[in-house]
């Protein structure tokens, strides 16, 4: 049986279970096995055990031989697989037949055994029949970007599209829908997340989109098809060389007057022939197809074609390929300790969620095999070096109780908190928060807790924080009720949420979605519950924990307890037994050394000793050091690094970039990035290592952060069109403009940490140089000029220059925040003038300050109008790197209009005839502002200064006398201050309002 096991890929193997079965029946079953699902026979290895008499075995031999020889449809070329005496057969023919399966595997996997060599597959298919469709299940295994279907009946019962949609989700589209701005098309058609099935010549269930004859198609639809192909091949959609186009010909292409051939010609214009393969249902179809392409393109597709395998054999071959897939049945917990099956189609619908199943990782590998051993070793090594934790890491430790996964002290606290709120909270959705230092293992701890609770909850991780919260809520509701009339509790992990308000908004949406379930029985209410575990990076997690409801929060810091240190020591001993040089697992060792900065400083010093910034390797490493220090979850695409080095991209040798990056490659890791259809990215192992390297570059090599920023902005390569460059550009913007929350957890710092550092080292000139260069690179990104404007008015007090850049931001996009920045500049200018006493005894200063106040009022008023008009800022903004929190403007425009009013009151109260310390003059000011007396009736000395001031006030009287408008604002704020949550900025304004009651504007 051991021999049979090892030969199972060469023979169809079977064991005779019952020696008493008539030998003719056994022979017939062997014959059936030989021809099963294939026109070409396959050799059979039959094990007969415990045959008492040799004669019985000989009799069985004769019966089987007779049954095989009775096969009437065996071609001479197939005889070797029937084990018959035969004349000498050409070795070329035998080799050709034997290699068709291997050839198919090689074409799909780039010579390997895994379909992961390509990020996506594009299928072009013509008309099929129902008999063929049953053998095309392999399409459900491929990671399809789209299918270009020329069968107008495909969506009907018995059609290929109909069959696929029984197993997977496919959105039905027409070629014209792929026209427009690339990013908008991607979002609108839900590309990457679900398969797009495009009907390229008619769809017979639509009256206005019938199949066209070739001449009419050429005139009416060919251009749309060409634009569709151009869209697919756009490097901003699919990466060059990272996708494979498969022409699946299920019926003949008789002549060059066929849209399928035109489609081939369109693809050839955009991509290399080697990225297009053909799979034909018959030899005749293939020969004609090959002839047509050779005539049109002067190119032979023989080495890129499969034509001798049946559809059944093609299906079986592809279904047997990697990657490692989920076990055939994925299970979720359900009511009454039962389980339900998570179907692939249902999982396709949960585009925002990564679902953790009960049997995650089970029955995928033969766990006694060397393949599993190597896989386990690789996954563990990557994690301890610095890769993101995978479910596999917990599975490996569960399978070996002697080598458990390290549990931080807070593990039990978080687990207990989740269980407690499931049973005790009356709310349908509860938000629990884990505040943690960056890089201290907060996300790993949260996932570890989720892994151990997967039998109690239906567990999922939110994959993308930019997905609209209502959509996330609907998917969570769907997961809760999936395959069961009784709801099941859900545990949802939200990782790296920057703003607590985002998590609160999600809480409200999920609570509403769950409460909208109309068929929930009273007895099911306890299970109708969603727990959100929100992981928030914080620079003072302990303080944020103290400030919030401690029954719904926990914190984790970059400091190990003595018990945790013992666990890390124990794990190091285990790793030394199973891995080579675990002391080079730098992320693990950094944590084991209790997050000691001296450890990372020594690493950086030793590795960067011979650093030479003039080399491309050193430049790229400095770019990564800067990005990984200042931007969470930032990386550079592997393909972009290859372009930077002008290397030829080799899909099967991605480590070539790491080879090129020596001696820095020990600090680097390659990981998969899910965005934009998925690609490989490269980053430094740990945030602390990146920061230590950046400090070492400045200390020992006089390379400042500003020099690296300018060098990044210098390269055109990084800012031209391309999918992977979009994410890099977003990281560069975030590095320049994204501000962190202050330790109070409410307000944000005025500038990004990088800008703060450069300002402290080099001042205004360098800051303005960087922002001006960035503004030329990101011409349509308002956050760059907006950040520069903020810097100029806060740090430099150059208000005219600040207004210039704020206006530039506003011209890119008018929204509450661009107008708010303009208002803030005017308000700051006014305060500065008052502080410097520039209102003085010069009427021109009074005129200037009232003009400034008026402009500030108008800006804040417009900001509030836009906020009221929008009602709610878009959850998925066009530029998600913009530097302002979403859904948060609220009533701030009103507050700031009042602040302008306060400053105007202060200016007027310093005029000789409105002096605040004189009760009568104060009465005149109150009466004037209330509109009870005109300025001309106010008593004053007859001086040139007073008369000029009166003229100026008359000129601006409409702005200054706003009794009704200000009263409305007071009333609105009085109502709102009662309900809004505590906010230091608004509290301060509220106190000022109370202190100015004596103005009696109400």
Rosetta blueprint (number, residue, H / E / L):
1 X L
2 X H
3 X H
4 X H
5 X H
6 X H
7 X L
8 X L
9 X L
10 X L
11 X L
12 X E
13 X E
14 X E
15 X E
16 X L
17 X L
18 X L
19 X L
20 X L
21 X L
22 X L
23 X H
24 X H
25 X H
26 X H
27 X H
28 X H
29 X H
30 X H
31 X H
32 X H
33 X H
34 X H
35 X H
36 X L
37 X L
38 X L
39 X L
40 X L
41 X L
42 X L
43 X L
44 X E
45 X E
46 X E
47 X E
48 X L
49 X L
50 X L
51 X L
52 X L
53 X L
54 X H
55 X H
56 X H
57 X H
58 X H
59 X H
60 X H
61 X H
62 X H
63 X H
64 X H
65 X H
66 X H
67 X H
68 X H
69 X H
70 X L
71 X L
72 X L
73 X L
74 X L
75 X L
76 X H
77 X H
78 X H
79 X H
80 X H
81 X H
82 X H
83 X L
84 X L
85 X L
86 X L
87 X L
88 X L
89 X L
90 X L
91 X H
92 X H
93 X H
94 X H
95 X H
96 X H
97 X H
98 X H
99 X H
100 X H
101 X H
102 X H
103 X H
104 X H
105 X H
106 X H
107 X H
108 X H
109 X H
110 X L
111 X L
112 X L
113 X L
114 X E
115 X H
116 X H
117 X H
118 X L
119 X L
120 X E
121 X E
122 X E
123 X E
124 X E
125 X E
126 X L
127 X L
128 X L
129 X L
130 X H
131 X H
132 X H
133 X H
134 X L
135 X L
136 X L
137 X H
138 X H
139 X H
140 X H
141 X L
142 X L
143 X L
144 X E
145 X E
146 X E
147 X E
148 X E
149 X E
150 X L
151 X L
152 X L
153 X L
154 X L
155 X L
156 X L
157 X L
158 X L
159 X L
160 X H
161 X H
162 X H
163 X H
164 X H
165 X H
166 X H
167 X H
168 X L
169 X L
170 X E
171 X E
172 X E
173 X E
174 X E
175 X H
176 X H
177 X H
178 X H
179 X L
180 X L
181 X L
182 X H
183 X H
184 X H
185 X H
186 X H
187 X H
188 X H
189 X H
190 X L
191 X L
192 X L
193 X L
194 X L
195 X E
196 X E
197 X E
198 X E
199 X E
200 X L
201 X L
202 X L
203 X L
204 X L
205 X L
206 X L
207 X L
208 X L
209 X L
210 X L
211 X L
212 X L
213 X L
214 X H
215 X H
216 X H
217 X H
218 X H
219 X H
220 X H
221 X L
222 X H
223 X H
224 X H
225 X H
226 X H
227 X H
228 X H
229 X H
230 X H
231 X H
232 X H
233 X H
234 X L
235 X L
236 X L
237 X L
238 X L
239 X L
240 X L
241 X L
242 X L
243 X E
244 X E
245 X E
246 X E
247 X E
248 X E
249 X E
250 X L
251 X L
252 X L
253 X L
254 X L
255 X L
256 X L
257 X L
258 X L
259 X H
260 X H
261 X H
262 X H
263 X H
264 X H
265 X H
266 X H
267 X H
268 X H
269 X H
270 X H
271 X L
272 X L
273 X H
274 X H
275 X H
276 X E
277 X E
278 X E
279 X E
280 X E
281 X L
282 X L
283 X H
284 X H
285 X H
286 X H
287 X H
288 X H
289 X H
290 X H
291 X H
292 X H
293 X H
294 X H
295 X H
296 X H
297 X H
298 X L
299 X L
300 X L
301 X L
302 X H
303 X H
304 X H
305 X E
306 X E
307 X L
308 X L
309 X L
310 X L
311 X H
312 X H
313 X H
314 X H
315 X H
316 X H
317 X H
318 X H
319 X H
320 X L
321 X L
322 X E
323 X L
324 X L
325 X L
326 X L
327 X L
328 X L
329 X L
330 X E
331 X E
332 X E
333 X E
334 X L
335 X H
336 X H
337 X H
338 X L
339 X E
340 X E
341 X E
342 X E
343 X L
344 X H
345 X H
346 X H
347 X H
348 X H
349 X H
350 X L
351 X L
352 X L
353 X E
354 X E
355 X E
356 X E
357 X L
358 X L
359 X L
360 X L
361 X L
362 X L
363 X L
364 X L
365 X L
366 X L
367 X L
368 X L
369 X L
370 X H
371 X H
372 X H
373 X H
374 X H
375 X H
376 X H
377 X H
378 X H
379 X H
380 X H
381 X H
382 X H
383 X H
384 X H
385 X H
386 X L
387 X L
388 X L
389 X L
390 X L
391 X H
392 X H
393 X H
394 X H
395 X H
396 X H
397 X H
398 X H
399 X H
400 X L
401 X H
402 X H
403 X H
404 X L
405 X L
406 X L
407 X L
408 X L
409 X L
410 X H
411 X H
412 X H
413 X H
414 X H
415 X H
416 X H
417 X H
418 X H
419 X H
420 X H
421 X H
422 X H
423 X H
424 X H
425 X L
426 X L
427 X L
428 X L
429 X E
430 X E
431 X E
432 X E
433 X E
434 X E
435 X E
436 X E
437 X L
438 X L
439 X L
440 X L
441 X L
442 X H
443 X H
444 X H
445 X H
446 X H
447 X H
448 X H
449 X H
450 X H
451 X H
452 X H
453 X L
454 X L
455 X L
456 X L
457 X L
458 X E
459 X E
460 X E
461 X E
462 X E
463 X L
464 X L
465 X L
466 X L
467 X L
468 X L
469 X H
470 X H
471 X H
472 X H
473 X H
474 X H
475 X H
476 X H
477 X H
478 X H
479 X H
480 X H
481 X H
482 X L
483 X L
484 X L
485 X L
486 X L
487 X L
488 X L
489 X L
490 X E
491 X E
492 X E
493 X E
494 X E
495 X E
496 X L
497 X L
498 X L
499 X L
500 X H
501 X H
502 X H
503 X H
504 X H
505 X H
506 X H
507 X H
508 X H
509 X H
510 X H
511 X H
512 X H
513 X H
514 X H
515 X H
516 X L
517 X L
518 X L
519 X L
520 X L
521 X L
522 X H
523 X H
524 X H
525 X H
526 X H
527 X H
528 X L
529 X L
530 X E
531 X E
532 X E
533 X E
534 X E
535 X E
536 X E
537 X E
538 X L
539 X L
540 X L
541 X H
542 X H
543 X H
544 X H
545 X H
546 X H
547 X H
548 X L
549 X L
550 X H
551 X H
552 X H
553 X E
554 X E
555 X E
556 X E
557 X L
558 X L
559 X L
560 X L
561 X L
562 X H
563 X H
564 X H
565 X H
566 X H
567 X H
568 X H
569 X H
570 X H
571 X H
572 X H
573 X H
574 X H
575 X H
576 X H
577 X H
578 X H
579 X L
580 X L
581 X L
582 X H
583 X H
584 X H
585 X L
586 X H
587 X H
588 X H
589 X H
590 X H
591 X H
592 X H
593 X L
594 X L
595 X L
596 X L
597 X H
598 X H
599 X H
600 X H
601 X H
602 X H
603 X H
604 X H
605 X H
606 X H
607 X H
608 X L
609 X L
610 X L
611 X L
612 X L
613 X L
614 X L
615 X L
616 X H
617 X H
618 X H
619 X H
620 X H
621 X H
622 X H
623 X H
624 X H
625 X H
626 X H
627 X H
628 X H
629 X H
630 X H
631 X L
632 X L
633 X L
634 X L
635 X L
636 X E
637 X E
638 X H
639 X H
640 X H
641 X H
642 X H
643 X H
644 X H
645 X L
646 X L
647 X L
648 X L
649 X L
650 X L
651 X L
652 X L
653 X L
654 X L
655 X L
656 X H
657 X H
658 X H
659 X H
660 X H
661 X L
662 X L
663 X L
664 X H
665 X H
666 X H
667 X H
668 X E
669 X E
670 X E
671 X E
672 X E
673 X E
674 X L
675 X H
676 X H
677 X H
678 X L
679 X E
680 X E
681 X E
682 X E
683 X E
684 X E
685 X L
686 X L
687 X H
688 X H
689 X H
690 X H
691 X H
692 X H
693 X H
694 X H
695 X H
696 X H
697 X H
698 X H
699 X H
700 X H
701 X H
702 X L
703 X L
704 X L
705 X H
706 X H
707 X H
708 X H
709 X H
710 X H
711 X H
712 X H
713 X H
714 X H
715 X L
716 X H
717 X H
718 X H
719 X H
720 X L
721 X L
722 X L
723 X H
724 X H
725 X H
726 X H
727 X H
728 X H
729 X H
730 X H
731 X H
732 X H
733 X H
734 X H
735 X H
736 X H
737 X H
738 X L
739 X L
740 X L
741 X E
742 X L
743 X L
744 X L
745 X L
746 X L
747 X L
748 X E
749 X L
750 X L
751 X L
752 X L
753 X H
754 X H
755 X H
756 X H
757 X H
758 X H
759 X H
760 X H
761 X H
762 X H
763 X L
764 X H
765 X H
766 X H
767 X H
768 X H
769 X H
770 X H
771 X H
772 X H
773 X H
774 X H
775 X H
776 X H
777 X H
778 X L
779 X L
780 X L
781 X L
782 X H
783 X H
784 X H
785 X H
786 X H
787 X H
788 X H
789 X H
790 X H
791 X H
792 X H
793 X H
794 X H
795 X H
796 X H
797 X L
798 X L
799 X H
800 X H
801 X H
802 X H
803 X H
804 X H
805 X H
806 X H
807 X H
808 X H
809 X H
810 X H
811 X H
812 X H
813 X L
814 X L
815 X L
816 X H
817 X H
818 X H
819 X H
820 X H
821 X H
822 X H
823 X H
824 X H
825 X H
826 X H
827 X H
828 X H
829 X H
830 X H
831 X H
832 X H
833 X H
834 X H
835 X H
836 X L
837 X L
838 X L
839 X L
840 X L
841 X L
842 X L
843 X H
844 X H
845 X H
846 X H
847 X H
848 X H
849 X H
850 X H
851 X H
852 X H
853 X H
854 X H
855 X H
856 X H
857 X H
858 X H
859 X H
860 X H
861 X H
862 X H
863 X H
864 X H
865 X H
866 X H
867 X H
868 X H
869 X H
870 X H
871 X L
872 X L
873 X L
874 X L
875 X L
876 X L
877 X L
878 X L
879 X L
880 X L
881 X L
882 X L
883 X L
884 X L
885 X L
886 X L
887 X L
888 X L
889 X L
890 X L
891 X L
892 X H
893 X H
894 X H
895 X H
896 X H
897 X H
898 X H
899 X H
900 X H
901 X H
902 X H
903 X H
904 X H
905 X H
906 X H
907 X H
908 X H
909 X L
910 X L
911 X L
912 X H
913 X H
914 X H
915 X L
916 X L
917 X L
918 X L
919 X H
920 X H
921 X H
922 X H
923 X H
924 X H
925 X H
926 X H
927 X H
928 X H
929 X H
930 X L
931 X L
932 X L
933 X L
934 X L
935 X H
936 X H
937 X H
938 X L
939 X L
940 X L
941 X L
942 X L
943 X L
944 X H
945 X H
946 X H
947 X H
948 X H
949 X H
950 X H
951 X H
952 X H
953 X H
954 X H
955 X H
956 X L
957 X H
958 X H
959 X H
960 X H
961 X L
962 X L
963 X H
964 X H
965 X H
966 X H
967 X H
968 X H
969 X H
970 X H
971 X H
972 X H
973 X H
974 X H
975 X H
976 X H
977 X H
978 X L
979 X L
980 X L
981 X L
982 X L
983 X L
984 X H
985 X H
986 X H
987 X H
988 X H
989 X H
990 X H
991 X H
992 X H
993 X H
994 X H
995 X H
996 X L
997 X H
998 X H
999 X H
1000 X L
1001 X L
1002 X L
